[in-house]
Amino acid sequence: YPNTNMRFKIDESSNFPHYLALLIWNQQGTKDVIAVQLCE
């Protein structure tokens, strides 16, 4: 998405390769993030 700044941080509770925990660190705008879709 153009002009959108989002940063993702890998959380300390991640346990590679079985569990990946991500935090959305910086989301600019007036809307809330309600869903995230990841593709392999």
mmCIF file of the N, C-alpha and C atoms, coordinates in Angstrom:
data_MODEL
# 
_entry.id   MODEL 
# 
loop_
_atom_site.group_PDB 
_atom_site.id 
_atom_site.type_symbol 
_atom_site.label_atom_id 
_atom_site.label_alt_id 
_atom_site.label_comp_id 
_atom_site.label_asym_id 
_atom_site.label_entity_id 
_atom_site.label_seq_id 
_atom_site.pdbx_PDB_ins_code 
_atom_site.Cartn_x 
_atom_site.Cartn_y 
_atom_site.Cartn_z 
_atom_site.occupancy 
_atom_site.B_iso_or_equiv 
_atom_site.pdbx_formal_charge 
_atom_site.auth_seq_id 
_atom_site.auth_comp_id 
_atom_site.auth_asym_id 
_atom_site.auth_atom_id 
_atom_site.pdbx_PDB_model_num 
ATOM 1   N N  . TYR A 1 1  ? 0.830  -1.175  0.000  1.00 0.00 ? 1  TYR A N  1 
ATOM 2   C CA . TYR A 1 1  ? 0.000  0.000   0.000  1.00 0.00 ? 1  TYR A CA 1 
ATOM 3   C C  . TYR A 1 1  ? 0.876  1.240   0.000  1.00 0.00 ? 1  TYR A C  1 
ATOM 4   N N  . PRO A 1 2  ? 0.710  2.135   -0.948 1.00 0.00 ? 2  PRO A N  1 
ATOM 5   C CA . PRO A 1 2  ? 1.551  3.327   -1.010 1.00 0.00 ? 2  PRO A CA 1 
ATOM 6   C C  . PRO A 1 2  ? 1.271  4.275   0.155  1.00 0.00 ? 2  PRO A C  1 
ATOM 7   N N  . ASN A 1 3  ? 2.310  4.974   0.573  1.00 0.00 ? 3  ASN A N  1 
ATOM 8   C CA . ASN A 1 3  ? 2.220  5.977   1.635  1.00 0.00 ? 3  ASN A CA 1 
ATOM 9   C C  . ASN A 1 3  ? 1.752  5.404   2.967  1.00 0.00 ? 3  ASN A C  1 
ATOM 10  N N  . THR A 1 4  ? 2.051  4.153   3.218  1.00 0.00 ? 4  THR A N  1 
ATOM 11  C CA . THR A 1 4  ? 1.677  3.508   4.473  1.00 0.00 ? 4  THR A CA 1 
ATOM 12  C C  . THR A 1 4  ? 2.941  3.030   5.162  1.00 0.00 ? 4  THR A C  1 
ATOM 13  N N  . ASN A 1 5  ? 3.096  3.378   6.429  1.00 0.00 ? 5  ASN A N  1 
ATOM 14  C CA . ASN A 1 5  ? 4.272  2.966   7.194  1.00 0.00 ? 5  ASN A CA 1 
ATOM 15  C C  . ASN A 1 5  ? 3.862  1.987   8.282  1.00 0.00 ? 5  ASN A C  1 
ATOM 16  N N  . MET A 1 6  ? 4.339  0.775   8.168  1.00 0.00 ? 6  MET A N  1 
ATOM 17  C CA . MET A 1 6  ? 4.096  -0.233  9.196  1.00 0.00 ? 6  MET A CA 1 
ATOM 18  C C  . MET A 1 6  ? 5.403  -0.961  9.443  1.00 0.00 ? 6  MET A C  1 
ATOM 19  N N  . ARG A 1 7  ? 5.712  -1.180  10.713 1.00 0.00 ? 7  ARG A N  1 
ATOM 20  C CA . ARG A 1 7  ? 6.905  -1.945  11.065 1.00 0.00 ? 7  ARG A CA 1 
ATOM 21  C C  . ARG A 1 7  ? 6.462  -3.150  11.881 1.00 0.00 ? 7  ARG A C  1 
ATOM 22  N N  . PHE A 1 8  ? 7.097  -4.262  11.616 1.00 0.00 ? 8  PHE A N  1 
ATOM 23  C CA . PHE A 1 8  ? 6.800  -5.486  12.341 1.00 0.00 ? 8  PHE A CA 1 
ATOM 24  C C  . PHE A 1 8  ? 8.013  -5.882  13.158 1.00 0.00 ? 8  PHE A C  1 
ATOM 25  N N  . LYS A 1 9  ? 7.785  -6.296  14.389 1.00 0.00 ? 9  LYS A N  1 
ATOM 26  C CA . LYS A 1 9  ? 8.859  -6.733  15.271 1.00 0.00 ? 9  LYS A CA 1 
ATOM 27  C C  . LYS A 1 9  ? 8.601  -8.190  15.640 1.00 0.00 ? 9  LYS A C  1 
ATOM 28  N N  . ILE A 1 10 ? 9.643  -9.011  15.562 1.00 0.00 ? 10 ILE A N  1 
ATOM 29  C CA . ILE A 1 10 ? 9.521  -10.402 15.989 1.00 0.00 ? 10 ILE A CA 1 
ATOM 30  C C  . ILE A 1 10 ? 9.574  -10.428 17.508 1.00 0.00 ? 10 ILE A C  1 
ATOM 31  N N  . ASP A 1 11 ? 8.541  -10.975 18.121 1.00 0.00 ? 11 ASP A N  1 
ATOM 32  C CA . ASP A 1 11 ? 8.421  -10.993 19.575 1.00 0.00 ? 11 ASP A CA 1 
ATOM 33  C C  . ASP A 1 11 ? 9.372  -12.016 20.193 1.00 0.00 ? 11 ASP A C  1 
ATOM 34  N N  . GLU A 1 12 ? 9.757  -11.764 21.435 1.00 0.00 ? 12 GLU A N  1 
ATOM 35  C CA . GLU A 1 12 ? 10.679 -12.662 22.143 1.00 0.00 ? 12 GLU A CA 1 
ATOM 36  C C  . GLU A 1 12 ? 10.094 -14.050 22.361 1.00 0.00 ? 12 GLU A C  1 
ATOM 37  N N  . SER A 1 13 ? 8.765  -14.173 22.332 1.00 0.00 ? 13 SER A N  1 
ATOM 38  C CA . SER A 1 13 ? 8.138  -15.474 22.563 1.00 0.00 ? 13 SER A CA 1 
ATOM 39  C C  . SER A 1 13 ? 8.151  -16.361 21.321 1.00 0.00 ? 13 SER A C  1 
ATOM 40  N N  . SER A 1 14 ? 8.699  -15.878 20.208 1.00 0.00 ? 14 SER A N  1 
ATOM 41  C CA . SER A 1 14 ? 8.789  -16.693 18.995 1.00 0.00 ? 14 SER A CA 1 
ATOM 42  C C  . SER A 1 14 ? 9.702  -17.887 19.236 1.00 0.00 ? 14 SER A C  1 
ATOM 43  N N  . ASN A 1 15 ? 9.318  -19.019 18.654 1.00 0.00 ? 15 ASN A N  1 
ATOM 44  C CA . ASN A 1 15 ? 10.067 -20.259 18.816 1.00 0.00 ? 15 ASN A CA 1 
ATOM 45  C C  . ASN A 1 15 ? 10.224 -20.890 17.435 1.00 0.00 ? 15 ASN A C  1 
ATOM 46  N N  . PHE A 1 16 ? 11.259 -20.471 16.706 1.00 0.00 ? 16 PHE A N  1 
ATOM 47  C CA . PHE A 1 16 ? 11.486 -20.973 15.348 1.00 0.00 ? 16 PHE A CA 1 
ATOM 48  C C  . PHE A 1 16 ? 11.755 -22.463 15.382 1.00 0.00 ? 16 PHE A C  1 
ATOM 49  N N  . PRO A 1 17 ? 11.210 -23.277 14.526 1.00 0.00 ? 17 PRO A N  1 
ATOM 50  C CA . PRO A 1 17 ? 10.335 -23.018 13.389 1.00 0.00 ? 17 PRO A CA 1 
ATOM 51  C C  . PRO A 1 17 ? 8.862  -23.251 13.700 1.00 0.00 ? 17 PRO A C  1 
ATOM 52  N N  . HIS A 1 18 ? 8.515  -23.445 14.972 1.00 0.00 ? 18 HIS A N  1 
ATOM 53  C CA . HIS A 1 18 ? 7.148  -23.860 15.301 1.00 0.00 ? 18 HIS A CA 1 
ATOM 54  C C  . HIS A 1 18 ? 6.185  -22.706 15.542 1.00 0.00 ? 18 HIS A C  1 
ATOM 55  N N  . TYR A 1 19 ? 6.669  -21.560 15.979 1.00 0.00 ? 19 TYR A N  1 
ATOM 56  C CA . TYR A 1 19 ? 5.774  -20.470 16.368 1.00 0.00 ? 19 TYR A CA 1 
ATOM 57  C C  . TYR A 1 19 ? 6.425  -19.136 16.037 1.00 0.00 ? 19 TYR A C  1 
ATOM 58  N N  . LEU A 1 20 ? 5.699  -18.275 15.361 1.00 0.00 ? 20 LEU A N  1 
ATOM 59  C CA . LEU A 1 20 ? 6.199  -16.949 15.011 1.00 0.00 ? 20 LEU A CA 1 
ATOM 60  C C  . LEU A 1 20 ? 5.242  -15.911 15.579 1.00 0.00 ? 20 LEU A C  1 
ATOM 61  N N  . ALA A 1 21 ? 5.736  -15.076 16.462 1.00 0.00 ? 21 ALA A N  1 
ATOM 62  C CA . ALA A 1 21 ? 4.929  -14.014 17.055 1.00 0.00 ? 21 ALA A CA 1 
ATOM 63  C C  . ALA A 1 21 ? 5.431  -12.673 16.536 1.00 0.00 ? 21 ALA A C  1 
ATOM 64  N N  . LEU A 1 22 ? 4.537  -11.909 15.940 1.00 0.00 ? 22 LEU A N  1 
ATOM 65  C CA . LEU A 1 22 ? 4.881  -10.598 15.390 1.00 0.00 ? 22 LEU A CA 1 
ATOM 66  C C  . LEU A 1 22 ? 4.101  -9.510  16.109 1.00 0.00 ? 22 LEU A C  1 
ATOM 67  N N  . LEU A 1 23 ? 4.734  -8.368  16.286 1.00 0.00 ? 23 LEU A N  1 
ATOM 68  C CA . LEU A 1 23 ? 4.069  -7.189  16.824 1.00 0.00 ? 23 LEU A CA 1 
ATOM 69  C C  . LEU A 1 23 ? 4.028  -6.126  15.742 1.00 0.00 ? 23 LEU A C  1 
ATOM 70  N N  . ILE A 1 24 ? 2.886  -5.471  15.591 1.00 0.00 ? 24 ILE A N  1 
ATOM 71  C CA . ILE A 1 24 ? 2.796  -4.335  14.681 1.00 0.00 ? 24 ILE A CA 1 
ATOM 72  C C  . ILE A 1 24 ? 3.261  -3.127  15.469 1.00 0.00 ? 24 ILE A C  1 
ATOM 73  N N  . TRP A 1 25 ? 4.443  -2.639  15.143 1.00 0.00 ? 25 TRP A N  1 
ATOM 74  C CA . TRP A 1 25 ? 5.148  -1.657  15.963 1.00 0.00 ? 25 TRP A CA 1 
ATOM 75  C C  . TRP A 1 25 ? 4.697  -0.231  15.681 1.00 0.00 ? 25 TRP A C  1 
ATOM 76  N N  . ASN A 1 26 ? 4.501  0.136   14.422 1.00 0.00 ? 26 ASN A N  1 
ATOM 77  C CA . ASN A 1 26 ? 4.177  1.515   14.073 1.00 0.00 ? 26 ASN A CA 1 
ATOM 78  C C  . ASN A 1 26 ? 3.126  1.505   12.979 1.00 0.00 ? 26 ASN A C  1 
ATOM 79  N N  . GLN A 1 27 ? 1.909  1.851   13.323 1.00 0.00 ? 27 GLN A N  1 
ATOM 80  C CA . GLN A 1 27 ? 0.817  1.886   12.360 1.00 0.00 ? 27 GLN A CA 1 
ATOM 81  C C  . GLN A 1 27 ? 0.284  3.305   12.350 1.00 0.00 ? 27 GLN A C  1 
ATOM 82  N N  . GLN A 1 28 ? 0.459  3.992   11.232 1.00 0.00 ? 28 GLN A N  1 
ATOM 83  C CA . GLN A 1 28 ? 0.028  5.382   11.137 1.00 0.00 ? 28 GLN A CA 1 
ATOM 84  C C  . GLN A 1 28 ? -1.359 5.466   10.517 1.00 0.00 ? 28 GLN A C  1 
ATOM 85  N N  . GLY A 1 29 ? -2.145 6.365   11.027 1.00 0.00 ? 29 GLY A N  1 
ATOM 86  C CA . GLY A 1 29 ? -3.478 6.576   10.487 1.00 0.00 ? 29 GLY A CA 1 
ATOM 87  C C  . GLY A 1 29 ? -4.517 6.550   11.594 1.00 0.00 ? 29 GLY A C  1 
ATOM 88  N N  . THR A 1 30 ? -5.765 6.712   11.208 1.00 0.00 ? 30 THR A N  1 
ATOM 89  C CA . THR A 1 30 ? -6.849 6.782   12.180 1.00 0.00 ? 30 THR A CA 1 
ATOM 90  C C  . THR A 1 30 ? -7.594 5.467   12.316 1.00 0.00 ? 30 THR A C  1 
ATOM 91  N N  . LYS A 1 31 ? -7.206 4.459   11.589 1.00 0.00 ? 31 LYS A N  1 
ATOM 92  C CA . LYS A 1 31 ? -7.900 3.163   11.617 1.00 0.00 ? 31 LYS A CA 1 
ATOM 93  C C  . LYS A 1 31 ? -7.145 2.168   12.490 1.00 0.00 ? 31 LYS A C  1 
ATOM 94  N N  . ASP A 1 32 ? -7.859 1.193   13.036 1.00 0.00 ? 32 ASP A N  1 
ATOM 95  C CA . ASP A 1 32 ? -7.256 0.112   13.801 1.00 0.00 ? 32 ASP A CA 1 
ATOM 96  C C  . ASP A 1 32 ? -6.958 -1.064  12.878 1.00 0.00 ? 32 ASP A C  1 
ATOM 97  N N  . VAL A 1 33 ? -5.913 -1.799  13.187 1.00 0.00 ? 33 VAL A N  1 
ATOM 98  C CA . VAL A 1 33 ? -5.609 -3.029  12.460 1.00 0.00 ? 33 VAL A CA 1 
ATOM 99  C C  . VAL A 1 33 ? -6.480 -4.123  13.068 1.00 0.00 ? 33 VAL A C  1 
ATOM 100 N N  . ILE A 1 34 ? -7.365 -4.700  12.268 1.00 0.00 ? 34 ILE A N  1 
ATOM 101 C CA . ILE A 1 34 ? -8.273 -5.717  12.792 1.00 0.00 ? 34 ILE A CA 1 
ATOM 102 C C  . ILE A 1 34 ? -7.947 -7.115  12.275 1.00 0.00 ? 34 ILE A C  1 
ATOM 103 N N  . ALA A 1 35 ? -7.113 -7.210  11.236 1.00 0.00 ? 35 ALA A N  1 
ATOM 104 C CA . ALA A 1 35 ? -6.748 -8.515  10.697 1.00 0.00 ? 35 ALA A CA 1 
ATOM 105 C C  . ALA A 1 35 ? -5.412 -8.406  9.971  1.00 0.00 ? 35 ALA A C  1 
ATOM 106 N N  . VAL A 1 36 ? -4.672 -9.515  9.994  1.00 0.00 ? 36 VAL A N  1 
ATOM 107 C CA . VAL A 1 36 ? -3.403 -9.610  9.278  1.00 0.00 ? 36 VAL A CA 1 
ATOM 108 C C  . VAL A 1 36 ? -3.400 -10.942 8.551  1.00 0.00 ? 36 VAL A C  1 
ATOM 109 N N  . GLN A 1 37 ? -3.063 -10.924 7.277  1.00 0.00 ? 37 GLN A N  1 
ATOM 110 C CA . GLN A 1 37 ? -2.987 -12.148 6.493  1.00 0.00 ? 37 GLN A CA 1 
ATOM 111 C C  . GLN A 1 37 ? -1.548 -12.351 6.061  1.00 0.00 ? 37 GLN A C  1 
ATOM 112 N N  . LEU A 1 38 ? -0.988 -13.508 6.398  1.00 0.00 ? 38 LEU A N  1 
ATOM 113 C CA . LEU A 1 38 ? 0.380  -13.853 6.008  1.00 0.00 ? 38 LEU A CA 1 
ATOM 114 C C  . LEU A 1 38 ? 0.337  -14.958 4.975  1.00 0.00 ? 38 LEU A C  1 
ATOM 115 N N  . CYS A 1 39 ? 1.212  -14.867 3.999  1.00 0.00 ? 39 CYS A N  1 
ATOM 116 C CA . CYS A 1 39 ? 1.305  -15.893 2.962  1.00 0.00 ? 39 CYS A CA 1 
ATOM 117 C C  . CYS A 1 39 ? 2.692  -16.501 2.997  1.00 0.00 ? 39 CYS A C  1 
ATOM 118 N N  . GLU A 1 40 ? 2.747  -17.790 2.782  1.00 0.00 ? 40 GLU A N  1 
ATOM 119 C CA . GLU A 1 40 ? 4.018  -18.507 2.802  1.00 0.00 ? 40 GLU A CA 1 
ATOM 120 C C  . GLU A 1 40 ? 4.608  -18.573 1.423  1.00 0.00 ? 40 GLU A C  1 
# 
